[in-house]
Amino acid sequence: MEKQQSSGAAEKERQRGFRLLNASIPARPLEPALYLVATPIGNLADITLRALETIAAADVLACEDTRVTRVLLDRYGIVNRPLAYHEHNAAEAGPRLLGELAEGKSVALVSDAGTPLVSDPGYRLAQLAIEAGHRVIPIPGPSAPLAALVGSGLPSDAFLFAGFLPTKQKARRDRLAELAAVPATLIFFESPHRIAAAVAAAAEVLGTERRAAVCRELTKAFEEFRRGTLGELKAFYDAAAGVKGEIVLLIGPPEARPVRQEADLEAILRELAHDMPMGKAATEAARRTGLPRKELYDRLLSLKGRDEG
């Protein structure tokens, strides 16, 4: 029995590796650690050699969806068997993976696409692994936010990845207002059936002249970069039907504006409050001045109190 088990282990070690250009390449042994492995966001050829080595050699391979990961494994002839780890089973699968690390094994975590921990449940696993004293090693590679940023034509010296915008209209506008004065390109993930509403809200809160880009199906056959002002993008998506695919929305930073005197700012607020409700007046003032919407809303309340007093 022991001989059979030893033979099986030897066979597993012999099989570890991957296929590249019709050549079989053995995977190098891994030290015990949690490896966070970036995988392609569309084009399977974007995988790195180090990522293939890590996936092939890991004692345990964890992924969001075994069916998705199996496509990648089959493409490169990797025989490692994936284990599901996602938000619905993290409470059960997480302790199991931590147990494997405690036994001195190597654990590789991949997402369905892109870099693990970016909008997927891997953050908690990495946090627990660090707290338990295990090494956490990133294996860099494809990332949708960065691919969208470098192809958008928007400033890349400072950027903020803000995940998904809220689905409800008021919460979405409030979130955009919070970010209105951030001096960086804003990056969001968005779904195809909500992109029109997201762009419309951004145009309303941030202004129609702010530069933006909608990046769709990155690295895939129907990759698309649609660039322009928020007003131009709003007009397009208001008329568009049947938008499909995975989307990244980028919004350029606010234009640098001169510091205004207090009297000038008060004049702007009074002018806007005369023509529109206070909420919209604060939003428009934030767009014009680059100041936080909440601060401007509070100033409007103060002005109103003074006038009524």
C-alpha positions in Angstrom: 0.0 0.0 0.0 2.8 2.4 0.9 4.6 1.6 -2.3 1.5 2.4 -4.3 1.1 5.7 -2.5 4.7 6.5 -3.2 4.3 5.6 -6.8 1.3 7.9 -7.1 3.1 10.8 -5.6 6.0 10.3 -7.9 3.7 10.2 -10.9 2.1 13.5 -9.7 5.5 15.1 -9.5 6.4 13.8 -12.9 3.2 15.3 -14.4 3.7 18.8 -12.9 4.5 21.2 -15.6 2.9 23.0 -18.5 2.9 22.9 -22.3 4.2 25.8 -24.3 4.7 25.8 -28.1 4.3 22.0 -28.2 7.1 21.6 -25.6 6.5 20.2 -22.1 8.1 22.4 -19.5 8.6 21.1 -15.9 7.4 23.3 -13.1 10.0 24.3 -10.5 9.2 23.4 -6.8 7.5 26.1 -4.7 8.3 27.0 -1.2 5.3 27.0 1.3 3.3 30.2 0.8 0.0 31.6 -0.4 0.6 32.7 -4.1 -1.8 35.3 -5.6 -1.6 34.5 -9.3 -2.9 37.0 -11.9 -4.6 35.3 -14.9 -5.8 36.6 -18.3 -8.8 39.0 -18.4 -9.7 37.7 -21.9 -6.8 36.6 -24.1 -5.3 33.4 -22.7 -2.0 34.3 -24.3 -1.5 37.0 -21.7 -0.6 34.5 -19.0 3.0 34.9 -17.7 5.5 32.0 -17.6 5.9 32.5 -13.8 2.1 32.3 -13.4 2.1 29.0 -15.4 4.9 27.6 -13.3 3.1 28.6 -10.1 -0.2 27.1 -11.1 1.4 23.9 -12.2 3.6 23.4 -9.2 1.3 24.4 -6.4 0.2 21.7 -3.9 -3.2 23.3 -3.8 -4.9 25.4 -6.6 -7.8 27.5 -5.4 -10.1 29.4 -7.8 -13.4 31.2 -8.1 -15.0 28.9 -10.7 -13.4 25.6 -11.5 -15.0 25.5 -15.0 -13.3 28.8 -15.9 -9.9 27.8 -14.5 -10.2 24.4 -16.3 -10.1 26.2 -19.6 -6.8 27.8 -18.8 -5.4 24.6 -17.4 -6.4 22.6 -20.5 -4.9 25.3 -22.8 -1.5 24.8 -21.3 -1.7 21.1 -20.4 -1.6 21.6 -16.6 -2.9 18.6 -14.7 -3.4 20.3 -11.3 -6.9 19.9 -9.9 -8.6 23.2 -8.9 -10.5 23.7 -5.6 -13.4 26.2 -5.5 -13.0 29.2 -3.3 -15.5 32.0 -3.7 -17.7 34.3 -1.6 -20.4 31.7 -1.1 -18.1 29.0 0.4 -15.3 31.1 1.8 -16.3 30.3 5.4 -15.7 26.6 4.7 -13.0 26.7 2.1 -10.9 29.4 3.8 -10.0 27.4 6.9 -9.2 24.4 4.7 -6.7 26.4 2.7 -5.2 27.9 5.8 -4.8 24.3 7.1 -2.9 23.4 4.0 -0.6 26.3 4.6 -0.1 25.3 8.2 1.0 21.9 6.9 3.8 23.5 4.9 2.1 23.3 1.5 2.0 25.8 -1.3 -1.4 27.3 -2.2 -2.0 29.2 -5.4 -5.1 31.4 -5.6 -6.4 32.6 -9.0 -9.5 34.7 -9.8 -11.7 34.0 -12.8 -9.8 36.8 -14.6 -7.3 39.4 -13.6 -5.4 39.9 -10.4 -6.7 38.2 -7.2 -8.0 40.5 -4.4 -9.2 43.1 -6.9 -13.0 42.9 -6.4 -13.0 39.2 -5.3 -13.1 37.4 -2.0 -9.4 36.6 -1.8 -8.7 39.6 0.4 -9.9 37.9 3.5 -7.9 34.8 2.8 -4.7 36.8 2.3 -5.4 38.8 5.5 -5.9 35.6 7.5 -2.7 34.0 6.0 -0.7 37.1 6.9 -2.1 37.1 10.5 -1.2 33.4 10.8 2.4 34.2 9.8 2.4 32.6 6.4 4.2 34.2 3.4 1.9 35.8 0.8 3.6 36.1 -2.6 2.0 38.1 -5.5 2.5 36.8 -9.0 1.7 39.9 -11.1 0.1 39.9 -14.5 -3.1 41.0 -16.2 -5.3 43.6 -14.5 -8.4 45.2 -16.0 -8.1 48.6 -14.2 -4.5 49.1 -15.4 -5.2 47.8 -18.9 -8.1 50.3 -19.2 -6.0 53.1 -17.7 -3.1 52.8 -20.1 -5.4 52.6 -23.1 -7.8 55.4 -22.1 -5.6 58.4 -22.9 -6.4 59.8 -19.4 -3.8 61.0 -16.9 -2.1 58.0 -15.3 0.3 59.8 -12.8 -2.4 59.5 -10.1 -5.5 57.2 -10.2 -8.0 55.7 -7.8 -9.7 52.3 -8.3 -13.1 52.7 -6.7 -14.7 49.3 -7.5 -18.4 49.2 -8.5 -20.6 52.3 -8.1 -23.8 51.7 -6.1 -26.8 50.4 -8.0 -29.3 52.8 -6.6 -29.5 56.2 -8.2 -29.2 58.5 -5.1 -26.4 56.4 -3.6 -24.6 56.4 -7.0 -24.8 60.2 -7.2 -23.6 60.6 -3.6 -20.6 58.4 -4.2 -19.6 60.4 -7.3 -20.0 63.6 -5.4 -17.7 62.3 -2.7 -15.1 61.6 -5.4 -15.7 64.8 -7.4 -12.6 66.7 -6.2 -10.2 63.8 -6.0 -7.1 64.9 -8.1 -6.8 61.6 -9.9 -8.3 59.5 -12.7 -11.2 57.5 -11.2 -11.6 53.9 -12.3 -14.8 51.9 -11.8 -16.0 48.4 -12.8 -19.5 48.6 -14.3 -22.1 46.2 -15.8 -23.4 46.6 -19.3 -27.0 47.1 -18.3 -26.0 49.9 -15.9 -23.4 51.8 -17.9 -25.9 54.3 -19.3 -27.1 55.2 -15.9 -23.6 55.4 -14.5 -22.4 57.7 -17.3 -25.5 59.9 -16.9 -25.0 60.2 -13.2 -21.4 61.1 -13.7 -22.3 63.8 -16.2 -24.8 65.3 -13.8 -22.6 65.2 -10.8 -19.1 65.9 -12.3 -20.1 68.0 -15.3 -20.6 67.2 -19.0 -17.1 68.5 -20.0 -15.1 66.2 -17.8 -13.0 63.7 -19.9 -13.8 60.0 -19.6 -13.5 56.6 -21.3 -15.6 53.5 -21.4 -13.4 50.4 -22.0 -15.3 47.2 -23.0 -14.2 43.6 -23.5 -10.5 44.3 -22.9 -8.0 42.0 -24.7 -10.9 40.1 -26.4 -11.9 40.0 -30.0 -14.4 42.9 -29.7 -12.3 45.2 -27.5 -13.5 48.7 -27.5 -12.3 52.1 -26.2 -14.9 54.8 -26.4 -13.3 58.2 -25.3 -14.8 61.6 -25.0 -16.4 64.0 -22.5 -19.0 62.7 -20.1 -21.6 64.6 -22.1 -20.6 62.9 -25.4 -20.6 59.5 -23.7 -24.0 60.1 -22.1 -25.4 61.0 -25.5 -24.0 57.8 -27.0 -25.2 55.4 -24.3 -28.6 57.1 -24.0 -29.1 56.0 -27.6 -27.2 52.7 -27.5 -29.1 49.4 -27.2 -27.8 45.9 -26.2 -24.5 46.9 -24.7 -22.6 43.7 -23.8 -19.4 42.6 -22.2 -17.3 43.5 -19.2 -16.8 47.2 -18.8 -14.3 49.6 -17.1 -15.4 53.2 -16.7 -12.7 55.9 -16.3 -13.2 59.5 -15.5 -10.4 62.0 -15.7 -9.4 64.3 -12.8 -11.0 67.7 -12.3 -9.3 70.6 -14.0 -7.1 72.7 -11.8 -9.0 75.8 -10.8 -7.6 79.0 -9.1 -8.3 79.4 -5.4 -11.3 81.7 -5.1 -11.9 84.4 -2.6 -14.6 83.8 0.0 -16.7 86.6 -1.6 -16.4 85.0 -5.0 -17.5 81.6 -3.7 -20.4 83.0 -1.9 -21.5 84.8 -5.0 -21.4 81.5 -7.0 -23.4 79.7 -4.3 -26.1 82.4 -4.2 -26.4 82.5 -8.0 -26.8 78.7 -8.2 -29.2 78.5 -5.3 -31.4 81.1 -6.9 -31.9 78.9 -10.0 -32.0 75.3 -8.6 -32.6 73.2 -5.5 -29.8 73.2 -2.9 -28.6 69.7 -3.6 -28.1 70.4 -7.3 -26.6 73.8 -6.5 -24.0 72.2 -4.3 -23.2 69.6 -7.0 -22.8 72.3 -9.7 -20.7 74.4 -7.4 -18.4 71.4 -6.7 -18.0 70.9 -10.4 -17.1 74.5 -11.0 -14.8 75.0 -8.0 -13.3 71.5 -7.3 -14.3 71.8 -3.7 -16.1 68.9 -1.9 -19.8 68.9 -2.4 -20.6 68.3 1.3 -18.6 71.4 2.2 -20.4 73.5 -0.3 -23.8 72.1 0.7 -23.0 73.1 4.3 -22.1 76.6 3.2 -25.4 76.9 1.4 -27.2 75.9 4.5 -25.3 78.5 6.4 -26.1 81.2 3.8 -29.8 80.2 3.9 -29.8 80.5 7.7 -28.2 83.9 7.6 -30.6 85.2 5.0 -33.6 83.9 6.9 -32.3 85.2 10.2 
